[in-house]
Amino acid sequence: MATGECTTAVHAGRHDFRDLGVHAPPLDRSTTYPLTSLATGTASLGAMAAGGAPQGSPVYARLHSPTVARWEAAIAELERADEAVAFASGMAGITAVLVAAGAVGRHVVAVRPLYGCTDHLLQSGLLRCEVDWVEPDAVAGALRPDTALVVVETPANPTLRLVDLRALVAAAGDVPVLVDNTFATPVLQRPLELGVTWSAHSATKALSGHGDVMAGVVATSAERAGELRQIRILTGGLLDAQAAYLLHRSLPTLPLRVRAAQANATELAARLDRHPAVAAVHHPSLPACDPLGLVGRQMDGPGGNLAFDLHGGYEAAAQVMKAVELITPAVSLGSTDTLVQHPAGLTHQIVGEEGRAAGGITPGMLRLSAGIEDVEDLWRDLAAALELT
Ligand SMILES: *Cc1c(COP(=O)(O)O)cnc(C)c1O
């Protein structure tokens, strides 16, 4: 029976705790496991090498970690996916998807903006991908017989651009689709229900929520999850058990944190939109940012991240980052404290000027990740910093 998402966030991955006689997630730091017999070890290792679950013993921690597997099961439940596969970082997960999709040395269709490192991974030639960057409505026309996958982010980092996933999946036809779901979190958006093949997260962000864990996770079908596990076993981009423990510990408050941050971001977006120093505000709560009406249809809410352009350009943006006192001037997002950063100079510097222009990333743009503080305190800090621009 499906439960509400707050109940799922609290209880997922914990179904056997009573039988185990524990209340907190058991943290197993073993790197190797005693085998009850050689035959057990051989059978289990063979099953895992083929992408499956352990049969009786995890054998070796690069093959399987019970602590990581608990958190993966919880994320799969929240994403309403068959399975989820955890990685050492968001980028390790995205790289594993590119390898699994056969994108190395092949054709990829992608929509800008993407997170700066994802953009660069595709564009740099390091994976020998040939990328066509297109608008969402040009995806169907850009497909070739050798197109390995379609890559998109919605809401996109850093401009909060929204893409209609049902329409994108239809346009992609037989070509699998990777969506970076980091900004929405499974609380607000579950791409697999819309036909997407892989929903990837930087779990370093809201899924961790406290700015102290690096992690990634990809939700997908059982068959595709097996491929990702095989790649993870062979390339070693593992999530550490301690990190998985912290992620599982943070999960019960995910819906509360996401909704509190979302309420703050919505209020700040409305106030910034009326501020004379601000040229434009990007947050899905503003009608201009959601022309297709995706909030309420594709997403359950506009989320906790926003971006804004300053009339004063780069100088004004640098001034705001220097002047904020309560708000933390730092990259990353989805933490309990509010963070502000400059995409052109930091997260999207690596994309280059042309790619930034194509993605709508301006020199006067700041990205703000709302935390869960009192909104009046945040506004006082932000308004004081804007006075100086
Ligand atoms: C941070 C981020 C990533 C990269 O994740 P890491 O955990 O830093 O490797 C990927 N996509 C988005 C949207 C991000 O914000």
PDBQT file of the ligand as one rigid body, heavy atoms in Angstrom, charges set to zero:
ROOT
HETATM    1  C1  LIG A 401      25.818  19.752  -7.510  1.00  0.00    +0.000 C 
HETATM    2  C2  LIG A 401      25.108  19.247  -8.705  1.00  0.00    +0.000 A 
HETATM    3  C3  LIG A 401      25.610  18.165  -9.430  1.00  0.00    +0.000 A 
HETATM    4  C4  LIG A 401      26.925  17.492  -9.084  1.00  0.00    +0.000 C 
HETATM    5  O1  LIG A 401      26.844  16.787  -7.897  1.00  0.00    +0.000 OA
HETATM    6  P1  LIG A 401      28.107  16.476  -6.951  1.00  0.00    +0.000 P 
HETATM    7  O2  LIG A 401      27.495  15.769  -5.808  1.00  0.00    +0.000 OA
HETATM    8  O3  LIG A 401      28.739  17.791  -6.616  1.00  0.00    +0.000 OA
HETATM    9  O4  LIG A 401      29.028  15.622  -7.770  1.00  0.00    +0.000 OA
HETATM   10  C5  LIG A 401      24.872  17.693 -10.501  1.00  0.00    +0.000 A 
HETATM   11  N1  LIG A 401      23.706  18.287 -10.857  1.00  0.00    +0.000 NA
HETATM   12  C6  LIG A 401      23.204  19.334 -10.191  1.00  0.00    +0.000 A 
HETATM   13  C7  LIG A 401      21.918  19.936 -10.632  1.00  0.00    +0.000 C 
HETATM   14  C8  LIG A 401      23.886  19.858  -9.095  1.00  0.00    +0.000 A 
HETATM   15  O5  LIG A 401      23.372  20.921  -8.458  1.00  0.00    +0.000 OA
ENDROOT
TORSDOF 0
